[in-house]
């Protein structure tokens, strides 16, 4: 049964599911009974197959970036619109280190043990965080769908090429001010602290900055929320300082954000 579905899915994707990523070479196709690049195990194949049947996506062009905990794919939906398909790794120990971003968050009081359960919850958590931000008109990718270890959202970029991050871009005073504004609005409007705020997780687009990778974001009621916020301020200040810009005092920024 699984082999038949896997073959159908492989054909449906037109052998485009896996291609070169920015960080490593990814193998093509499926291998029976094995995890492909720590992503395409049996449950993930079934999830993608169901998403195609349910018209959530039409096909997948290939992987565009690889991280420690997930891969990002460039997909297309039935309306021919580009979407980002974030597939969280199903065989990794990294997620065990992420429990502190869930435990203590009042939105997730009941956490089932086990790596797979944690990964599925992490996907739902990022979808919820994106939704809270999007509803508050913060500049984040629009969340579209989530199931198991797969998150679908707007693709920030063109023709399968993501926009450059702050790390990859020239930055100025305006960018720094935008970063501080996003941090403050994230706290005051969306009631969240990012927890991993840095030059790696912010796109620089023609229309302004766009924040992404919100899986680590916690509710401001989280016991470590203020410590995470202090670290976020420190990280973004450090980046702009290295780029030669003057930055504000972190204590003053913290007071401005939480007052």
Secondary structure, DSSP 8 states (H G I E B T S, - for coil): -HHHHHHHHHHHTTT-S----SSS----S--TTS-STTT--HHHHHHHHHHHHTTS-SEEEEEEEE-SSEEEEEEE-TTS-EEEEEEE-SS-SGGGGGGGGTTT-GGG-----SHHHHHHHHHHHHHHHHHHHHHTT-SB--EEEEETTEEEEE--EETTEE--BGGGS---HHHHHHHHHHHHHHHHTS-EE-SS-SGGGEEEETTEEEE---TT-EETTSTTHHHHHHHHHHHHHHHHHHTT-----HHHHHHHHH-
